[in-house]
Amino acid sequence: MITKKQFDIKTYKTTIGGRELRVEIGHVAELTNGECMVFYGDTCVLVTAVASSAPRAGIDYFPLTIDFEEKMYSVGRIPGGYLRREGKPSEKGVLASRLIDRPMRPLFDDDLRNDVVVTCTVMSHDYDCSPEIAATLGASISVAYSDIPWNGPIATTMVGYKDGQFFLNPTAEQRETQDMMVTISSTFEKVVMIETEANEIPENILLEGIRLAHEENMRLVGFINEIVADIGKPKFTYEKSAVNYDLLDEMKAYALEKIEYCLDTPDKNVREARLADLRIDLAEQFAEKYGEDFDRDLETCLYKMQKVVVKKWLLAGKRVDGRAMDEIRPLAAEVGILPRAHGSGLFTRGQTQALTVCTLATLSMQQKLDTIFDEESKRYMHHYNFPGFSTGEAKSSRSTSRREYGHGALAEKALVPVLPSVEEFPYAIRTVSEIMSSNGSTSQASICGSTLALLDAGVPLKAPVAGISCGLISEGDQWRTFIDIQGVEDFHGEMDFKVAGTKKGVTAIQMDLKNKGLTMGIIADALEITRKARIEILDEIMLPCISEPKPISKYAPKMLSMKIHPDKIREVIGSGGKTIQKITAESGAKIDIEDDGSVFISAIDQASIDAAKQAIDNIVFVPEVGKLYYGKVVRIIPIGAFVELVPGKDGMIHIKDLEFKRTEKVEDVLNIGDMTWVKVTEIDEKGRVNLSRKAALKEMEEKEKQDKQEEAAE
């Protein structure tokens, strides 16, 4: 006997940016702690939240995992590659995971040690309706109504800006033309995440976009709260991560002043050495009394003591290294570090140092993208590497981390608005930031290093870009922002507000929090102090080092762009590619042709480029009626002579058009190999070109006479 399964499906609806958003709960994935299917236009994202029943043993952090899974069937494509199935997430998929993780993580309790995994699976993708927005809302909904302890919900909104107008969650076409795209996550009260890409936008416009996004988020949080009120589950209790408060109290009494001594230095190496000595001291004092768990408890207590000291100092206006709150660490900028690289720049801020290297290549080397998103290729690539030695750690290199992807993408977004167009600079460009040492805000150092390396490589940037980070410390209603955070301030502070831009305006922002959110007043203050700081970095350090693009390196390929009529593309390529292969073989140049007739020629030397260009010019050459040409006689017949206008293209002079007087025989005037001026008089319906030597000579004679008259008049 078969019975039909019944589903208790709950459906909730709202609108975002004029398009319906529908949430279905109870249809699938019934073994999860929380699930929902979010439909936004034709975009559909399945979001599931699962928590382990017990804490993971032996860890001192909250194990949260956010996965954003791109299914190629969502856009009706089969994955590329040999296996023809989805593999590791694309870079954009990783960035989407981080976009969801960063606002959600601070709202979990610090002492939760149960594994929590949130999986966002894009099952259908409508380019006008962002799957990232659907996924972030779905993640918030599924965790908020589930039994997993969390202090949400949050909501996420994109705001675009163009020509004085703001757009909520713009369509794909609108996103292509926006001067600013800001993505905001917030609770009902405060902003918890900011991600921005902008075309040198002033801070006041950016702040207004953030305000509008927060207002929309307040409405969406209300929508999510209605879902929670309807079907929300009681939150489960969990085994809290224990803190040995007896040990902490004893350590405070014994070593709080010693902690202050350890931290009171601008040198990270000195700080770590002092803390290492203090650990030995504390072990001798307390290890025997507190037994086998002492080593674990020691690190927890040390962290809390350092946090107390750093917070007390910062609220009082004192920084670990003695700087003022608006003071940047000592800076240095150098270019031309690597002799064979096309461009290189070394940027140093305190003990943070990034070496960025730029490589120029043909446009065929731009990155091809196989994702669910509508972007098919990427001309500019920025990659960020964070090796163990940069923090003094003895660890070998592994695969690229999500953090490295995120920092690389931030620097990439920061530089894209100032790059020259393909027509101005027909190169694919890759920059790689190698972090030499890390003591706070390496992502912003890599932005500064990228500007140096690009200018050193000869890339004509519209304006130089600098980046700087801002920190925050707060206690109740009291708060302070401070510029250029170093590692210990990042570790024990509450915010890393990274802003990149030119003197004119902002090009990129990424903001991470460790507290419950920011007010608009804090955001406005952070934007203002980062604006002043980046202008100072540009004026005092970067521009004195290099203010104009250098000549392109002799080791970089030479490039030339030209335009041909699209109808001529087939002739240039030839049957089976034979013509273009012949040009490439004979000239030594590489040739890329696009569908619109754009031709990009590259080679090691200019002579090869010139040869390839001339060959293409000859193929696409179309003579103009009434124009003079200087050509070679290549064939003679009784009724006239054939003159080659360009190699492979000739026309005929009838015998009557050779001279002003009667000509009995062509050879009386011209012989094979002679050079002569001719004028195109007609191109017939079959494409045959008729020439006149007589008309050309007459026009030249009249031009010479006119020139003499003008000279006499002068």
FENDAQUI-V967953 format. One line per field, one symbol per residue. burial: 1 if it has 16 or more other ideal C-beta (glycine too) atoms within 10 Angstrom, else 0. Layout:
burial->???
//
This chain:
burial->000000000001000110101011100010011111111110111111111000100000010101111111011000000000010011111111111111111111000111111111110111111111111111111111111111011111111110000111111000100111111111110111111111111110111011111101100110111010000000000100100100110110001001110111110100100100010001000100010001001101110111001110110000111010100110101111100011111111111111111111111011000011100001111111110001100000000100011111111111111111010011111111111111111111111111111111111010011111111111000011111111111101111111111100111111111010110001111110111011011100111011001001100111111001000110011000001100110010111110001111111000011111101100110010000010101001000111111000111111101100001001001100000111111000000011111111100000000000000000
//
